[in-house]
Amino acid sequence: MPFITTTDGTEIFYKDWGPKTAQPIVFHHGWPLSADDWDNQLMFFLGQGFRVIAHDRRGHGRSTQTDTGNDMDTYVDDVKQLVSKLDLKGAIHVGHSTGGGEVTRYVARAEPGRVSKAVLISAIPPIMLKSDSNPGGTPIEAFDAYRAGVAGNRAQVYLDIASGPFYGFNRTGVLPIEGVIRNWWRQGMMGGIKAQYDCIKVFSETDFNEDLKQIDVPTLVIHSEDDQIVPYADSAPLAVKLLKQGQLKTYSTLPHGCPATHPDEINADILNFIRGEQVGVAAEAAPALVAEPLPA
């Protein structure tokens, strides 16, 4: 299996498929998952002729189960080292949830020529935690409950999350997909509990406001109003207003984990955006949102 070793000795697992001369798409996974969460997207875009890359964040999946360095700046430094190792230029970076935060900070700090476009799906920016400056955010008690659950019995908590709010399987009329639930649980249990525990602070408290302002490449923000993990109103509409070239694609009934439950819709959005088509509402018109309902 391919790995890079970072400057602090951490081994980062990655997948790199397709022609090395093709345009690269780099996928960044959410908490507490791995590169495997992008299986559908990797196969789809590989079939479209792209070079597809996905890595396991430190402490997650097959990468080193680190007890230190579990913070957004270090995550991004790891990405920089991977990008340098593979010498990626003009890449499209796609991030889901916590991975959307990783994409945001990486793209804001990337070397010139490394990035051409970005896609944020159900992503955590600008910041999740409720505060005086972010009154619509999620209270700290919700994240403390995550920490208590992970430390106390993460196997059960991960099963509860996957079979409930992450994929919207707790919604009336939505049939659970057993394979999706088991795959989420499998990925979560592959990683290290210390890194995953630390990452709760990362995804809840990292402030991306300034990063969003620094991004100067076209960026597509995809989010659903029924996201039960990263609330829509405190994320996507606020993030797109800070982007220089942002588009917002709003769904009404898709779950947080929509790349796994609705890959056809999400893959089409990404592909059309890469091709230069207008997928969502441009940043200047962001207040006039148009929701597009789809069956959940």
ZABAKE-821130 format. One record per residue: x, y, z of N, C-alpha, C in turn. Coordinates in steps of 0.001 Angstrom, whole numbers, padded with zeros to 6 digits, always signed. Each point is the difference from the previous one (the first is absolute). Layout:
REM residues N
XYZXYZXYZ
...
This chain:
REM residues 296
+000849-001194+000000-000849+001194+000000+000880+001237+000000
-000406+001055-000729+000831+001202-000054-000172+000878+001243
+001108+000487+000511+000017+000923+001130+001014+001092-000297
-000200+001162+000611+001077+000965+000129+000313+000111+001489
+001232+000333+000327+000386+000243+001380+000224+001491+000171
-000768+000612+000901+000084+001446+000200+001246+000355+000805
+000253+001284+000133+001194+000463+000698+000020-000388+001469
-001174-000282+000587-000011-000433+001405-000090-001524+000135
+000185-000718-001124+000046-001457+000037-001333-000696-000150
-001065+000743-000239-001321-000600-000183-000124-000588-001400
-000509-001222-000098-000247-000619-001295-001432+000272-000436
-000127+000623-001171-001307+000340-000556-000285-000919-001186
-001054-000790+000133-000422-000893-001083-000751+000792-001061
+000207-000346-001265-000750+000664-001062-000249-000954-001161
-001031+000328-000780-000313-000671-001258+000282+000989-001115
+000569-000482-001090+000331+000845-001144-000235-000830-001249
-001152+000216-000638-000413-000819-001131-000190+000857-001250
+000266-000584-001147-000244+000663-001266+001267+000545-000632
-000128+000525-001211+001171+000517-000717+000665+001144+000765
+001307-000067+000138+000722+001038+000734+000013+001314-000762
-000349-000043-001288-000058+001217-000799-001388+000644+000026
-000979-000688+000576-001370+000524+000038-000158+001030+001120
-001057+000812-000097-000238+000979+001057-000332-000727+001298
+000656+000360+001093-000248-000693+001263-001184+000570+000780
-000749-000893+000632-001028+000370+000977+000409-000637+001319
+000112+000819+001029+000416-000475+001320-001208+000042+000928
-000319-001133+000625-001168-000118+000862+000436-000047+001469
-000691+000783+000839+000321+000118+001424-001205-000472+000815
+000179-001033+000805-001120-000637+000695-000393+000720+001295
-001150-000382+000515-000508+000548+001248+000375-000842+001212
-000403+000483+001161+000226-000693+001277-001036-001082+000176
+000393-001150+000539+001325-000538+000322+000409-001037-001053
-000161+000345-001268+000011-000975-001079+001372-000152-000652
+000032-000318-001274+001253-000263-000706-000207+000274-001488
+001040-000222-000782-000098+000171-001448-001071-000902-000601
-000316-001105+000668-001006-000937-000522-001381+000632-000108
-000239+001087+000726-001311+000636-000056-000267+000598-001379
+001040+000142-000810-000119+000576-001331-000033-001065-001100
-000235-001252+000341+000066-001070-000998-000803+000313-001257
-001235+000444+000188-000861+000245-001170+000572+001121-000859
+000442+001078+000647+000542+001136-000748+001319-000375-000700
+000840-000781+000673+001259-000415-000603-000247-000801-001284
-000924-000929+000071-000289-000824-001181-000662+000819-001116
-000907+000878+000380-000703+000812-001000+000967+000920-000742
+000810+000747+000735+000870+000976-000654+001200-000670-000674
+000398-001168+000491+000997-000784-000720-000544-000371-001375
-001276-000391-000041-000639-000346-001262-000176+001188-000936
+000043+001214+000559-000106+001217-000799+001360+000476-000505
+001059-000763+000335+001322+000328-000516+000878+000838+000899
-000431+000213+001243+000792+000788+000930+000993-000875+000766
+001002+000611+000547+000878-000629+000989-000633+000264+001356
-000292-001044+000771-000712+000166+001262+000891-000392+001178
-000038+000818+001038+000877-000187+001154-000823+000193+001268
+000208-000843+000965-000640+000161+001306+000944-000549+001059
+000066+000667+001137+000902-000425+001068-000774-000226+001287
+000586-000788+000890-000524-000156+001353+000669+001051+000879
-000791+000900+000551+000551+001023+000889+000770-000656+001151
+001015+000668+000511+000761-000578+001107-000954-000412+001133
+000264-001157+000581-000854-000529+001053-001217-000732-000498
-000261+000044-001305-001187-000609-000593+000405-001100-000973
-000907-000942-000211+000227-001045-000992+001304-000737+000207
+000804-000074-001057+001253-000744+000020+001210+000856+000339
-000209+001290+000208+001107+000878+000372+000364-000207+001467
+001163+000517+000393+000480-000166+001374-001020+000509+001007
-000227-000782+001057-000933+000399+001054+000708+000978+000947
+000057+001229-000427+000756+001024+000711-000676+000431+001298
+000813+000341+000985-000539+000599+001227+000283+001495+000050
+000785+000501-000972+000279+001438-000100-000193+000440-001446
-000075+001308-000193-000163+000531-001346-001406-000106-000541
-000954-000290+000854-001383-000140-000447-000691+001362+000051
+000414+000865-000904-000544+001354-000100-000029+000396-001464
-000796+001000-000342-000218+000322-001406+001273+000458-000701
+000831+000764+000664+001231+000455-000652+000905-001175-000361
+000082-000990+000877+000832-001176-000290-000636-000849-001088
-001330-000150+000035-000674-000723-001082+000361+000618-001351
-000050+001313-000066+000276+000699-001257+001469-000128-000383
+000878+000033+000979+001420-000202-000301+000231-001393-000584
-000727-000995+000512+000091-001347-000563-000444-000004-001464
-001091+000712-000284-000487+000080-001378+001045+000669-000890
+000597+001064+000484+001046+000680-000782+001136-000956-000345
+000379-000834+000960+001087-000942-000262-000414-001072-000999
-001249-000444+000071-000497-000971-000970-000045+000615-001397
-000519+001211-000099-000082+000691-001284+001389+000207-000601
+000956+000347+000853+001372+000200-000476+000611-001313-000479
-000242-001069+000775+000531-001319-000365-000527-000448-001362
-001289+000239-000246-000621-000416-001256+000117+001069-001086
+000521+001157+000370+000196+001132-000913-001289+000332-000749
-001069+000216+000767-001299+000295-000588-000097+001470-000379
-000483+000247-001215-000188+001367-000480-001387+000125-000622
-000629+001143+000243-001330+000232-000552-001042-000956+000519
+000150-000464+001228-000897-001014+000559-001328+000605+000450
-001020-000842+000000-001291+000333+000593-000038-000699+001354
-000277+000741+001060-000054-000584+001342-001450-000045+000469
-000444-001201+000389-001379-000242+000405-000001-000489+001445
-000729+000690+000874-000025-000394+001404-001410-000134+000531
-000204-001025+000822-001298-000230+000638+000130+000217+001507
-000902+000777+000585-000072+000189+001441+001322+000557+000552
+000675-000733+000892+001305+000454+000486+000983+000148-001153
-000107-000880-000983+000840+000107-001183-000240+001289-000766
-001209+000557+000097-000276+001291-000612+000763+001115+000695
+000165-000135+001313+000837+000953+000715+001457-000134-000399
+000443-001239-000159+001379-000255-000428+000255+000598-001380
-000944-000163-000916+000137+000586-001328+000059+001525+000092
-000873+000572+000814-000047+001458+000131+001339+000566+000443
+000568-000562+001042+001277+000532+000496+001141-000318-000957
-000013-001199-000592+001065-000338-000940-000019+000936-001208
-001162+000162-000623-000088+000817-001208+000389+001446+000299
-000379+000488+001179+000363+001373+000379+001505+000182+000116
+000742-001087+000269+001439+000088+000242+000832-000720-001058
-000630-000500-001035+000708-000812-000992+000974+000834-000820
+001046-000666-000486+000947+000644-000896-000703+000376-001305
+000394+001104-000618-000606+000386-001280+000115-001120-001031
-001099-000232-000708-000015-001014-001048-000399-001384+000458
-000075-000211+001310-000341-001331+000497-001495-000309-000110
-000851+001016+000084-001451-000203+000082-000702+000782-001104
-000980-000634-000640-000798+000696-001010-001425+000266+000475
-000564-000930+000775-001366+000156+000504-000130-000757+001322
-001095+000312+000737-000274-000684+001258-001493-000276+000119
-000312-001089+000702-001397-000370+000266-000128-000335+001487
-000963+000633+000662-000264-000240+001414-001387-000611+000131
-000071-001200+000570-001266-000727+000119-000338-000208+001478
-001175+000471+000407-000429-000142+001410+001138+000413+000932
+000656+001076-000323+001273+000344+000635-000173+000852+001257
+001005-000036+000858-000067+000652+001314+000243+001507-000020
+000679+000590-000998+000188+001454+000023-001332+000762-000100
-000019+001244+000547+001115+000757+000568+000462-000479+001386
-000937-000320+000919+000343-000559+001308-001278-000567+000591
+000105-001159+000649-001191-000662+000523-000410+000465+001391
+000977+000296+000855-000283+000244+001412-000770+001298+000227
-001013-000065+000825-000764+001185+000388+000833+000885+000917
-000043+001301-000263+000714+000981+000818-000696+001337-000154
+000493+001014+000703-000594+001332-000129+000104+000516-001422
+001093-000340-000678+000188+000441-001379-000644-000945-001008
-000459-001166+000463-000647-000988-000870-001229-000554+000722
-001001+000854+000219-001150-000391+000829-000840-001126-000575
+000104-000249-001312-000790-001074-000594+000682-001347+000020
+001197-000074+000605+000764-001229+000015-000550-001063+000937
+000678-001140+000031-000389-001130+000836+000627+000146+001385
-000781-000144+001077+000549+000163+001351+001098-001003+000316
+000927+000396+000870+001137-000838+000376-000464-001318+000605
-001168-000003+000632-000498-001214+000638-000197-001143-001007
-000362+000340-001229-000179-001037-001017+001326-000687-000317
+001062+000778-000056+001313-000575-000304+000584-000721+001219
-000335+000480+001190+000403-000719+001208-000656-001378+000041
-001235-000086-000505-000687-001292-000047+000694-000947-000976
+000460+000525-001127+000792-000804-000933+001245-000543+000701
+000709+000886+000713+001229-000417+000675-000282-001083+001037
-001049+000201+000778-000340-000990+001025-000348-001340-000639
-000712+000051-001103-000384-001235-000674+001181-000735-000590
+000902+000733-000648+001180-000627-000598+000884-000603+001085
+000219+000724+001068+000853-000497+001071-000650-001162+000749
-001330+000022+000099-000686-001007+000779-000281-001294-000747
-000461+000111-001246-000331-001197-000788-000152+000419-001453
+001138+000243-000655-000089+000523-001355-000644-000991-000962
+000149-001300+000250-000597-000987-000894-001516+000191-000074
-000624+000217+001147-001452+000187+000009-000383+001369-000548
+000760+001023+000373-000295+001351-000485+000118+000073-001513
+001026-000634-000564+000167+000016-001450-001142-000726-000700
-000475-001068+000595-001149-000699-000571-001243+000885+000045
-000177+000700+001117-001167+000879+000156+000029+001153-001003
+001163+000577-000198+000119+001124-000935-000292-000447-001424
+000600-001112-000392-000153-000468-001383-001418-000467-000300
-000648-000606+000974-001349-000514-000231-001073+001061+000238
+000431+001195+000416-000941+001074+000277+000265+001269-000787
+000487+001057+000663+000024+001331-000622+000984+000192-001150
+001104-000735-000029+001011+000244-001030-000571-000202-001396
-000768-001052-000161-000589-000309-001304-001505+000246-000050
-000562+000588+001048-001424+000288+000003-000873-001223+000133
+000578-001102+000468-000788-001221+000119-000995+000063+001163
+000070+001053+000797-000970+000208+001073-001213+000793-000476
-000021+000395-001259-001133+000743-000545-001114-000961-000419
-001238+000423+000216-001153-000815-000367-000002-000291-001502
-000150-001260-000324-000089-000404-001395+001329-000258-000680
+001115+000216+000703+001320-000248-000577+000462-001396+000414
+000249-000856-000952+000413-001362+000290+001505-000053+000238
+000446-000545+001127+001441-000131+000252+000668-000891-001043
+001221+000339-000349+000800-000816-000906+001061-000677+000853
-000167-001291+000241+000838-000712+000958+001488+000065-000370
+000298-000150-001276+001402+000043-000418+000651+001343+000275
-000730+001084-000194+000524+001341+000271+000278+000165+001491
-000909-000480+000823+000182+000091+001457+001230-000790+000432
+000104-001229-000475+001140-000833+000400+001326+000567-000502
-000025+000584-001194+001223+000559-000550+000451+001212+000809
-000930+000835+000443+000339+001148+000852+000634-000498+001301
-000644-000999+000614+000499-000545+001268+001380-000615-000184
+000174-000740-001093+001296-000622-000277+001102+001040-000104
-000248+001048-000756+001008+001035-000169+000319+000690+001317
-001046+000312+000764+000218+000661+001280+000856-000825+000945
-000262-001293+000052+000724-000868+000932+001414-000315-000475
+000325+000286-001257+001365-000184-000488+000950+001022+000604
-000505+001188+000285+000854+001098+000449+000316-000071+001476
+000841+000924+000443+000412+000058+001400-000935+000854+000827
-000386-000495+001162-000963+000715+000827+000538+001349+000465
+001286+000099+000310+000549+001277+000469-000094+001064-001091
+000389-000344-001215-000070+000959-001102-001444+000388-000299
-000895-000965+000040-001401+000291-000280-000619+000854+001107
+000383-000236+001224-000462+000818+001128+000482+001435-000177
+001276+000157-000324+000561+001341-000203-000673+000721-001166
-000374-000751-001014-000567+000599-001204-001366+000627+000254
-000677-000390+001064-001281+000630+000338+000203+001490+000264
+001056+000336+000713+000330+001409+000224+000346+000687-001311
+000705-000725-000868+000411+000573-001283-001222+000381-000826
-000944-000937-000157-001116+000303-000887-001017+000944+000622
-000003+000121+001313-000982+000874+000630+000506+001408+000268
+001298+000155+000239+000510+001290+000463+000923+000725-000976
+000411-000643-001086+000887+000668-000947-000765+001083-000763
+000565+001198-000029-000614+001151-000661+000602+000150-001400
-000852-000096-001021+000450+000066-001385-000389+001312-000689
-000467+000973+000745-000459+001240-000623+001089+000646-000857
+001191+000128+000546+001074+000650-000737+000489-000865-001167
-000033-001316+000174+000394-000893-001089-000927+000179-001198
-001299+000042+000240-000971+000159-001076+000253+001284-000780
+000357+001061+000704+000264+001285-000655+001237-000051-000900
+000933-000902+000321+001253-000072-000748-000096-000843-001267
-001040-000809-000119-000116-000912-001148-000388+000776-001243
+000796-000140-001058-000258+000758-001223-000300-000880-001205
-000241-001296+000221-000375-000888-001104-001504-000267+000074
-000630-000366-001116-001430-000331+000030-000271-001125+001000
-001036+000205+000812-000312-000951+001069-001489-000287+000028
-000338-001277-000044-001399-000432+000088-000289-000474+001413
-001061+000531+000591-000436-000393+001339-001318-000755-000141
-000012-001269+000393-001193-000848-000087-000460-000321+001419
-001259+000247+000293-000489-000258+001359-001506-000222-000048
-000512-000757+000957-001436-000255+000089-000595+000673+001227
-001207+000496-000162-000703+000627+001119-000375-001024+001070
+000021-001289-000339-000336-001037+000980+001251-000659+000576
+001147+000644-000109+001233-000519+000597-000131+000036+001517
+000064-001178+000635-000158-000092+001454+001333+000033+000747
+001108+000050-000720+001319+000006+000629+000614+001401-000037
+000034+000605-001173+000482+001378-000160-001196+000841-000442
-000629+000723+000922-001215+000745-000348+000211+000968-001163
-000921-000056-000932+000112+000763-001251+000143+001509+000236
-000901+000574+000788-000065+001457+000119+001273+000610+000555
+000739-000759+000789+001221+000532+000612+001251-000402-000762
-000175-000551-001191+001184-000454-000742-000007+000509-001439
-000601-000724-000905+000145+000278-001430-000356+001428-000417
-001171+000549+000389-000316+001363-000452+000994+001036+000520
+000526-000226+001188+000983+000928+000562+001347-000157-000693
+000375-001246-000281+001295-000253-000636+000056+000587-001395
-001063-000185-000786+000047+000425-001399+000106+001519-000117
-000523+000722+000970+000086+001462-000029+001434+000495+000157
+000853-000819+000607+001388+000401+000238+000922-000382-001147
-000481-000836-000901+000819-000467-001123-000004+001012-001144
+001131+000140-000653+000098+000929-001125-000750-000518-001224
+000028-001326-000202-000658-000603-001163-000815-001214+000449
-000958+000229+000860-000766-001100+000569-001331-000225-000688
-000414-001266-000046-001343-000389-000422-000596-000860+001095
-001274+000176+000264-000688-000788+001027-001077-000852-000637
+000134-001328+000154-001027-000943-000455-000714-000530+001234
-001275+000344+000126-000776-000375+001178-000979-001118-000333
+000054-001064+000772-001013-001048-000050-000894+000136+001228
-001174-000563-000064-000929+000152+001123-000092-001234+000891
+000157-001188-000555-000265-001206+000792+001163-000975+000080
+001122+000308-000616+001120-000938+000053+000635-000007+001389
+000630-001110+000389+000644-000077+001309+001422+000549-000034
+000603+000069+001167+001389+000452+000114+000919-000856-000870
-000192-001296+000034+000859-000916-000754-000468-000231-001416
-000440+001042-000670-000579-000133-001344+000937-000559-001066
+001336+000150+000079+000818-000638-001028-000154-001518-000042
-000354-000597+001151-000192-001453+000046-001428-000406-000326
-000979+000790+000451-001399-000374-000223-000536+000468-001351
+000538+001085-000517-000481+000570-001269+001177+000337-000914
+000814-001001-000326+001197+000288-000797-000301+000515-001403
-001083-000440-000599-000295+000445-001361-000179+001515-000052
-000745+000547+000956-000230+001441+000036+001285+000762+000314
+000739-000470+001009+001210+000710+000434+001088-000095-001070
+000180-001170-000582+001006-000158-001052-000307+000902-001197
-001268+000088-000356-000399+000849-001127+000288+001470+000304
-000288+000415+001227+000288+001387+000391+001490+000307-000142
+000831-000901+000516+001447+000219-000039+000496+000027-001444
-000458-000958-000796+000456-000083-001383-000411+001240-000792
-001230+000433+000165-000461+001186-000717+000790+001240+000425
+000306+000077+001279+000796+001126+000503+001403-000023-000588
+000600-001176-000059+001334-000122-000595-000023+000438-001459
-001082-000325-000687-000134+000363-001415-000300+001476-000230
-000185+000730+001085-000226+001436-000117-001440+000419-000056
-000912-000928+000267-001417+000342-000023-000423+000627+001326
-001022+000842-000053-000555+000590+001215-000862-001064+000683
+000417-000417+001186-000688-001085+000698-000974+000531+001043
+000414+001059+000698-000829+000549+001059-000179+001494-000164
-000375+000653+001079-000204+001438+000017+001335+000681+000230
+000352+000965-000822+001269+000707+000145+000035+000763+001312
+001193+000225+000501+000180+000623+001308-000723+001325+000109
+000010+000805-001057-000627+001315+000053-001509-000089+000218
-000573-001135-000424-001448-000173+000117-000365-000979+001101
+000928-000280+000887-000205-001033+001007-001246+000183+000859
-000424+001223+000352-001214+000120+000823-001242-000542-000692
-000048+000001-001322-001170-000478-000728+000158-001480-000324
-000027-000849+001035+000240-001407-000180-001211-000709-000581
+000293-001020-000786-001055-000838-000562+000287-001438+000391
-000835-000568+000848+000197-001386+000413-000483-000929-001093
+000711-001114-000148-000363-000974-001018-000289-001337+000685
-001283-000292+000269-000343-001220+000716+000291-001249-000795
+000539-000995+000689+000214-001314-000589-000454-001039+001027
-000388-001168-000446-000395-001041+000958+001173-000410+000875
-000239-000079+001307+001098-000314+000927+000217-001476+000113
